[in-house]
Amino acid sequence: MRLNIGIVFLMLFAASACRKGEHITTDSNAKLNISNQEILFDTIFTSVGSTTKRIKIVNRNNDAVKVSEIRLAGGNTSAFSININGEQIQNKNDLIINGQDSINLFVKVSIDPNANNLPFLVQDSIILNTNGNKQVIQLLAYGQNAVFINQSTINTNTTWTDALPYIIDGSLTINNGSSLTIQPGAKIYFHKDACLNIEGSLLVNGTVTNPVLFCSDRLEKLYAEEPGQWKGIFLRQTGYGQIRNAIIKNASVGITSDSLSINNSPKLILSNSMIKNMQVAAYIGYHTELLAFNNVIYNCGNYLIYAVGGGNYNLKQNTFAGYNLNFPRKTASLSFSDYLSANAYNKLQIDLTNNIIWGSLTNELEIQKKTSATIQLNLWNNLIRSTNNTYSSNGNILNIDPSFINKETENFELSANSQVRKKGADLSNDPYFTGYLNKDIKGNARISPSTLGSYEK
């Protein structure tokens, strides 16, 4: 009797030692569940780090399965590498995954820049064999050669083209007496917290069909519209800029300018451009000068234009859309003040003509007079969202929805029945008409009386 009891005890012990889910099945129907059958890496610049993506592999069977092989088809020559639960490998054999358990597989791509000026597609695959079943995970990455700039200065007159993208890490400074000219279609990417400092001259010569792009170097979809990824463009005391047909996005502040022009050249002429997705503001000016024509500016954390300490602002035919997709904004889209500090206040001159100043708040234009400095205000034929009835003269329109085609999809063109069509002042005698204001942001001719904002049609 005692012997029989001992045998039963040993059998029960052995059975308990083989816990549920640890028995390895050889059933060919016991397949693995893979979270992604195809992994696409967007354009990658390997000198500033590549992207790692995670694949979860789940055994939904009650029994364990043995993965006889996990390997990269390209082996040691592959641009990809894989990591399984912390182990960096090209291949692994006889990996057991218990029933109702999973593993994490991390995939990284490293692409060496080469002489090819066009994007190229890098392909490989991860192959898994389980009980005679072959499962394949496709890997694809777009790689591209680039010009890498790390904490550098420009000391001579320099031209950038669209032949290769430019990637700035740290800061790039255009020194006083030097210029940087950027030709149509050039793409300027900024690594985390990078910036462009202008102590000389910046000339951006984009076109309607080939704009110049300033944005972050993270090109994955997750980061496509994410604010605050780089610091922005800074116009220093001796710096000047002309920016035409550019897209500036995803920085902390798009453009910061900190002083008036020291000669007869305007500090900054910004035209036919789009500034969006800024963490703080599209433009910040400290006692400075801005000429802005035919621009579309939207989706910024606090302000579209924030101008303090006085200065000169000539803004015509712009669309300022104070809609914010990322932050609970509480400040007017356009905010001007003569005051910066107790020791820093100056004359403020503002010329706003034929603009759309609209957004989600009841007051999207604020002009503050806090000191004895003079404020000269010319406000003509604008659409303004405001409760300040003093703005209602001189052809200005208050609180009538401009009827954007679709603000949710960032289409700020006007619907056919918009009430701001043909409400603009005649600007044919404006000194900047021929060079900037005779066409809209898309190159359409302005026909007097023009439509308010940056789009004529």
C-alpha positions as CSV (number, residue, x, y, z in Angstrom):
1,M,0.0,0.0,0.0
2,R,2.8,2.4,0.9
3,L,4.6,1.6,-2.4
4,N,1.4,2.4,-4.4
5,I,1.0,5.7,-2.6
6,G,4.6,6.6,-3.4
7,I,4.2,5.8,-7.0
8,V,1.0,8.0,-7.2
9,F,2.8,10.8,-5.5
10,L,5.7,10.7,-8.0
11,M,3.3,10.7,-10.9
12,L,1.4,13.7,-9.5
13,F,4.7,15.5,-8.9
14,A,5.9,14.8,-12.5
15,A,2.6,16.0,-13.9
16,S,2.7,19.2,-11.9
17,A,6.3,19.8,-13.1
18,C,5.1,20.0,-16.7
19,R,3.0,23.1,-16.3
20,K,0.2,24.1,-18.6
21,G,1.6,25.8,-21.7
22,E,5.0,24.2,-21.6
23,H,4.2,21.1,-23.6
24,I,5.7,21.6,-27.0
25,T,3.2,20.9,-29.8
26,T,4.3,19.7,-33.3
27,D,0.9,20.5,-34.8
28,S,1.4,22.2,-38.1
29,N,-1.7,24.4,-37.4
30,A,-0.1,26.0,-34.4
31,K,1.0,29.2,-36.0
32,L,2.3,32.4,-34.4
33,N,0.4,35.7,-34.4
34,I,2.6,38.5,-35.7
35,S,1.6,42.2,-35.0
36,N,2.9,43.5,-38.3
37,Q,3.6,41.5,-41.5
38,E,5.2,44.5,-43.1
39,I,7.5,47.1,-41.5
40,L,8.1,50.3,-43.3
41,F,10.8,52.7,-42.2
42,D,10.5,56.2,-43.5
43,T,13.5,58.1,-45.0
44,I,16.3,57.6,-42.5
45,F,19.5,59.7,-42.1
46,T,21.9,57.2,-40.4
47,S,24.4,59.7,-39.2
48,V,21.9,61.1,-36.8
49,G,20.6,57.8,-35.7
50,S,18.2,55.3,-37.2
51,T,14.7,54.2,-36.1
52,T,13.9,51.0,-34.1
53,K,10.5,49.4,-34.4
54,R,8.9,46.7,-32.3
55,I,7.2,43.6,-33.5
56,K,5.2,41.5,-31.0
57,I,5.1,37.8,-31.8
58,V,2.3,35.9,-29.8
59,N,1.7,32.2,-29.3
60,R,-2.1,32.1,-28.8
61,N,-2.0,28.3,-28.6
62,N,-2.4,26.5,-25.2
63,D,0.8,24.5,-25.9
64,A,4.3,25.8,-26.4
65,V,5.8,26.0,-29.9
66,K,9.4,25.7,-31.0
67,V,10.4,28.2,-33.6
68,S,13.1,26.2,-35.4
69,E,14.5,29.3,-37.1
70,I,14.3,33.1,-36.9
71,R,16.6,34.8,-39.3
72,L,17.2,37.8,-41.5
73,A,17.1,36.7,-45.1
74,G,20.0,39.1,-45.9
75,G,22.2,37.7,-43.1
76,N,25.3,39.7,-42.3
77,T,25.0,41.9,-45.4
78,S,21.6,43.1,-44.3
79,A,21.0,46.8,-43.6
80,F,18.7,45.6,-40.8
81,S,19.4,44.0,-37.5
82,I,17.1,42.3,-35.0
83,N,17.0,42.0,-31.3
84,I,15.0,39.3,-29.5
85,N,14.3,40.0,-25.8
86,G,17.6,41.9,-25.5
87,E,19.8,39.6,-27.6
88,Q,21.2,41.2,-30.8
89,I,21.2,38.5,-33.5
90,Q,21.1,37.8,-37.3
91,N,19.5,34.4,-36.6
92,K,18.3,32.2,-33.8
93,N,17.4,28.5,-33.7
94,D,15.0,26.5,-31.5
95,L,13.4,29.4,-29.7
96,I,10.5,28.1,-27.5
97,I,7.5,30.3,-26.9
98,N,5.2,29.0,-24.2
99,G,1.5,28.8,-24.7
100,Q,-0.3,32.1,-24.4
101,D,3.0,33.8,-24.2
102,S,4.9,36.3,-26.5
103,I,8.3,37.7,-27.4
104,N,9.3,41.2,-28.5
105,L,11.4,41.5,-31.7
106,F,13.0,44.8,-32.3
107,V,14.2,45.8,-35.8
108,K,16.7,48.5,-36.5
109,V,17.9,49.8,-39.9
110,S,21.3,51.3,-40.7
111,I,21.8,52.8,-44.1
112,D,25.1,54.2,-45.1
113,P,24.7,57.4,-47.2
114,N,25.9,57.0,-50.8
115,A,26.3,59.0,-53.9
116,N,22.8,58.4,-55.1
117,N,20.8,61.6,-55.2
118,L,17.4,60.0,-55.3
119,P,15.6,58.0,-52.6
120,F,16.3,54.3,-52.8
121,L,14.4,51.4,-51.4
122,V,16.2,49.0,-49.1
123,Q,14.4,45.6,-48.6
124,D,14.9,42.5,-46.5
125,S,12.7,40.1,-44.6
126,I,12.6,38.2,-41.3
127,I,11.8,34.5,-41.8
128,L,10.2,32.3,-39.1
129,N,9.8,28.6,-39.3
130,T,7.5,26.8,-36.9
131,N,6.4,23.2,-37.3
132,G,6.9,23.4,-41.1
133,N,5.1,26.7,-41.4
134,K,7.1,29.6,-42.9
135,Q,6.1,33.1,-41.9
136,V,7.7,36.2,-43.4
137,I,7.9,39.7,-42.1
138,Q,8.7,42.2,-44.9
139,L,11.2,45.0,-44.1
140,L,11.4,48.1,-46.2
141,A,13.2,51.4,-45.7
142,Y,13.8,54.5,-47.8
143,G,17.3,55.7,-47.5
144,Q,18.9,58.9,-48.9
145,N,22.2,60.6,-49.0
146,A,22.5,64.0,-47.4
147,V,24.8,66.9,-46.5
148,F,25.4,66.7,-42.7
149,I,26.2,69.9,-40.8
150,N,27.3,69.7,-37.2
151,Q,27.7,72.9,-35.1
152,S,29.1,74.9,-38.0
153,T,29.4,78.5,-39.4
154,I,29.1,79.9,-42.9
155,N,31.9,82.5,-43.5
156,T,31.5,83.0,-47.3
157,N,28.7,83.5,-49.7
158,T,27.1,80.1,-50.0
159,T,24.4,78.5,-52.2
160,W,22.4,75.4,-51.3
161,T,20.6,73.4,-54.0
162,D,18.0,70.7,-54.1
163,A,20.6,68.0,-55.1
164,L,20.7,66.6,-51.6
165,P,18.9,67.4,-48.4
166,Y,20.8,69.3,-45.6
167,I,20.7,68.0,-42.0
168,I,21.7,70.4,-39.3
169,D,22.8,69.1,-35.9
170,G,23.4,71.6,-33.2
171,S,23.4,75.1,-34.7
172,L,24.4,76.6,-38.0
173,T,25.4,80.3,-38.0
174,I,25.6,82.6,-41.1
175,N,28.3,85.0,-40.0
176,N,28.0,88.8,-40.5
177,G,29.1,89.7,-44.0
178,S,28.2,86.3,-45.4
179,S,25.1,85.0,-47.1
180,L,23.3,81.7,-47.6
181,T,21.1,81.5,-50.7
182,I,18.7,78.5,-50.8
183,Q,17.4,77.5,-54.2
184,P,14.0,76.1,-55.1
185,G,13.1,72.6,-53.8
186,A,15.9,72.4,-51.2
187,K,15.1,70.5,-48.0
188,I,16.6,71.6,-44.7
189,Y,16.2,69.2,-41.8
190,F,17.0,69.9,-38.2
191,H,18.0,67.4,-35.6
192,K,16.5,67.7,-32.0
193,D,17.0,71.3,-30.6
194,A,19.0,72.4,-33.7
195,C,18.7,76.0,-35.0
196,L,19.7,78.4,-37.8
197,N,21.3,81.7,-36.6
198,I,21.4,84.5,-39.1
199,E,24.0,87.2,-38.5
200,G,24.5,87.8,-42.2
201,S,21.9,87.3,-44.9
202,L,19.5,84.5,-45.6
203,L,17.9,84.4,-49.1
204,V,15.3,81.7,-49.6
205,N,14.2,81.5,-53.2
206,G,11.5,78.8,-53.4
207,T,8.8,78.7,-56.0
208,V,5.1,77.9,-56.0
209,T,5.7,74.4,-57.4
210,N,9.1,73.9,-55.7
211,P,9.0,75.4,-52.2
212,V,12.0,75.2,-49.7
213,L,11.3,73.0,-46.7
214,F,12.5,73.7,-43.1
215,C,11.5,70.9,-40.7
216,S,12.7,68.2,-38.3
217,D,14.8,65.3,-39.3
218,R,12.2,62.8,-37.9
219,L,10.2,61.8,-41.0
220,E,8.2,59.0,-39.5
221,K,4.4,59.6,-39.7
222,L,4.3,59.8,-35.9
223,Y,6.4,63.0,-36.1
224,A,5.0,64.5,-39.3
225,E,3.0,67.2,-37.5
226,E,4.6,67.2,-34.1
227,P,5.6,70.7,-32.7
228,G,8.8,71.6,-30.8
229,Q,11.2,69.2,-32.6
230,W,13.8,71.9,-33.3
231,K,14.4,75.4,-32.1
232,G,13.8,77.6,-35.2
233,I,15.3,80.4,-37.2
234,F,16.9,83.3,-35.4
235,L,17.6,86.7,-37.0
236,R,20.3,88.3,-34.8
237,Q,21.1,92.0,-34.6
238,T,23.1,92.2,-37.9
239,G,21.0,89.6,-39.7
240,Y,18.6,90.0,-42.6
241,G,16.3,87.7,-44.4
242,Q,14.2,87.3,-47.5
243,I,12.1,84.1,-47.4
244,R,9.8,83.4,-50.4
245,N,7.8,80.2,-51.0
246,A,8.9,78.2,-48.0
247,I,7.3,75.7,-45.6
248,I,8.5,76.1,-42.0
249,K,7.1,73.6,-39.5
250,N,7.4,71.6,-36.3
251,A,9.8,73.9,-34.4
252,S,9.5,75.7,-31.0
253,V,9.3,79.1,-32.7
254,G,9.4,79.4,-36.5
255,I,11.2,82.7,-36.7
256,T,12.6,85.0,-34.0
257,S,13.9,88.5,-34.7
258,D,15.4,90.7,-32.1
259,S,16.2,94.1,-33.5
260,L,15.5,96.7,-36.2
261,S,17.4,96.9,-39.4
262,I,20.6,98.8,-39.1
263,N,20.5,100.0,-42.8
264,N,17.8,100.6,-45.4
265,S,17.1,96.9,-46.1
266,P,14.1,95.4,-44.4
267,K,15.0,93.1,-41.5
268,L,12.8,90.3,-42.9
269,I,10.5,90.0,-45.9
270,L,8.4,86.8,-45.6
271,S,6.2,86.0,-48.6
272,N,4.1,83.2,-50.1
273,S,5.1,80.9,-47.3
274,M,3.4,78.6,-44.8
275,I,4.4,78.4,-41.1
276,K,2.6,75.8,-39.0
277,N,2.8,73.5,-36.0
278,M,4.9,75.6,-33.7
279,Q,5.1,74.9,-30.0
280,V,5.1,78.5,-28.9
281,A,4.7,80.9,-31.9
282,A,5.2,81.2,-35.7
283,Y,7.0,84.5,-35.3
284,I,8.3,86.4,-32.3
285,G,9.7,89.9,-32.7
286,Y,11.5,92.1,-30.2
287,H,11.5,95.7,-31.4
288,T,12.1,94.6,-34.9
289,E,10.7,94.8,-38.5
290,L,8.6,92.3,-40.5
291,L,7.1,92.6,-43.9
292,A,4.8,89.7,-44.6
293,F,2.8,89.1,-47.8
294,N,0.6,86.2,-48.9
295,N,1.5,83.8,-46.1
296,V,-0.6,81.1,-44.4
297,I,0.1,80.8,-40.7
298,Y,-1.7,78.4,-38.3
299,N,-1.6,75.8,-35.5
300,C,0.8,77.4,-33.0
301,G,0.8,76.9,-29.2
302,N,0.3,80.5,-28.1
303,Y,0.6,83.0,-30.9
304,L,0.9,83.3,-34.6
305,I,2.5,86.7,-34.4
306,Y,3.9,88.0,-31.1
307,A,5.6,91.4,-31.4
308,V,6.7,93.4,-28.3
309,G,8.9,96.3,-27.6
310,G,7.6,98.3,-30.5
311,G,8.8,98.0,-34.1
312,N,7.5,98.1,-37.7
313,Y,5.0,95.6,-39.0
314,N,3.7,95.6,-42.6
315,L,1.3,92.7,-43.1
316,K,-0.8,92.4,-46.2
317,Q,-2.9,89.6,-47.8
318,N,-2.1,87.0,-45.2
319,T,-4.3,84.3,-43.8
320,F,-3.8,84.0,-40.0
321,A,-5.9,81.0,-38.8
322,G,-5.8,80.7,-35.1
323,Y,-6.8,77.1,-34.8
324,N,-4.7,75.0,-32.5
325,L,-4.8,71.2,-32.8
326,N,-2.3,70.5,-30.0
327,F,-2.6,73.1,-27.2
328,P,-5.4,74.9,-25.3
329,R,-4.6,78.4,-26.6
330,K,-5.8,81.4,-24.6
331,T,-3.9,84.3,-26.3
332,A,-4.9,86.3,-29.4
333,S,-3.4,85.0,-32.6
334,L,-1.8,88.4,-33.4
335,S,-0.5,90.3,-30.4
336,F,1.4,93.6,-30.6
337,S,2.8,95.8,-27.8
338,D,5.0,98.9,-27.4
339,Y,6.3,97.4,-24.2
340,L,9.1,94.9,-23.5
341,S,10.4,95.9,-20.1
342,A,10.6,99.1,-18.0
343,N,13.7,100.1,-19.9
344,A,12.7,98.8,-23.3
345,Y,9.7,100.3,-25.0
346,N,9.5,102.0,-28.4
347,K,7.3,103.3,-31.2
348,L,5.0,100.7,-32.7
349,Q,4.0,101.0,-36.3
350,I,1.4,98.5,-37.7
351,D,0.0,98.3,-41.2
352,L,-2.6,95.5,-41.5
353,T,-4.3,95.4,-44.9
354,N,-6.4,92.7,-46.7
355,N,-5.7,90.0,-44.1
356,I,-7.9,87.3,-42.6
357,I,-7.3,87.3,-38.8
358,W,-9.5,84.5,-37.6
359,G,-9.6,81.6,-35.2
360,S,-11.3,79.8,-32.3
361,L,-11.2,82.7,-29.8
362,T,-13.5,85.7,-29.7
363,N,-10.6,88.1,-29.9
364,E,-7.8,87.2,-32.3
365,L,-6.1,90.6,-32.5
366,E,-4.6,92.4,-29.5
367,I,-2.8,95.8,-29.7
368,Q,-1.5,96.9,-26.3
369,K,-0.3,100.5,-25.5
370,K,1.4,100.4,-22.1
371,T,3.9,103.3,-22.3
372,S,4.2,106.8,-23.6
373,A,5.6,105.5,-26.9
374,T,3.6,106.3,-30.1
375,I,1.5,103.7,-31.8
376,Q,0.7,104.3,-35.4
377,L,-2.0,101.9,-36.6
378,N,-3.2,101.5,-40.2
379,L,-6.0,98.9,-40.3
380,W,-7.7,98.6,-43.7
381,N,-10.0,96.0,-45.2
382,N,-9.2,93.1,-42.9
383,L,-11.5,90.3,-41.7
384,I,-11.0,90.3,-37.9
385,R,-12.5,88.2,-35.2
386,S,-12.8,90.6,-32.3
387,T,-15.2,92.2,-29.9
388,N,-13.4,95.6,-30.3
389,N,-15.8,97.7,-32.4
390,T,-13.2,100.4,-33.0
391,Y,-11.7,98.0,-35.6
392,S,-14.9,98.1,-37.7
393,S,-14.1,101.2,-39.7
394,N,-11.9,101.6,-42.9
395,G,-13.5,98.7,-44.7
396,N,-12.7,96.1,-42.0
397,I,-15.1,93.3,-41.4
398,L,-15.8,91.9,-37.9
399,N,-16.9,88.5,-36.9
400,I,-18.1,87.0,-40.2
401,D,-16.8,83.5,-40.7
402,P,-14.4,83.4,-43.7
403,S,-15.7,80.0,-44.8
404,F,-12.5,78.1,-45.1
405,I,-12.9,75.0,-47.2
406,N,-11.8,72.7,-44.4
407,K,-9.8,73.8,-41.4
408,E,-9.6,70.3,-40.0
409,T,-7.6,69.2,-43.1
410,E,-5.6,72.4,-43.1
411,N,-7.2,73.8,-46.2
412,F,-7.6,77.5,-45.6
413,E,-8.6,78.4,-49.1
414,L,-12.1,80.0,-49.3
415,S,-15.3,78.4,-50.3
416,A,-17.1,79.9,-53.4
417,N,-19.7,81.7,-51.2
418,S,-17.2,83.3,-48.8
419,Q,-18.2,86.8,-47.8
420,V,-14.6,88.1,-47.9
421,R,-14.2,87.6,-51.6
422,K,-13.6,90.9,-53.5
423,K,-13.5,92.9,-50.2
424,G,-9.8,94.0,-50.4
425,A,-8.4,97.5,-50.7
426,D,-6.6,98.3,-54.0
427,L,-2.9,97.8,-53.5
428,S,-1.7,98.5,-57.0
429,N,0.1,101.6,-55.8
430,D,1.8,99.8,-52.9
431,P,5.6,99.8,-53.3
432,Y,5.6,96.0,-52.9
433,F,2.8,95.3,-55.3
434,T,4.9,94.3,-58.4
435,G,7.3,92.2,-56.5
436,Y,5.0,90.5,-54.0
437,L,1.3,91.5,-53.9
438,N,0.3,91.3,-57.6
439,K,-0.1,87.5,-57.2
440,D,-1.4,85.3,-54.4
441,I,0.3,82.4,-52.7
442,K,-0.5,80.0,-55.6
443,G,0.7,82.4,-58.3
444,N,-2.8,83.5,-59.3
445,A,-3.1,87.2,-60.4
446,R,-4.7,89.6,-58.0
447,I,-7.7,91.2,-59.5
448,S,-8.9,94.4,-57.8
449,P,-10.8,94.5,-55.5
450,S,-8.9,91.5,-54.3
451,T,-10.1,88.6,-52.1
452,L,-8.9,88.9,-48.5
453,G,-6.2,86.6,-47.2
454,S,-3.5,84.8,-49.1
455,Y,-5.7,83.1,-51.7
456,E,-7.3,85.1,-54.6
457,K,-9.3,82.2,-56.0
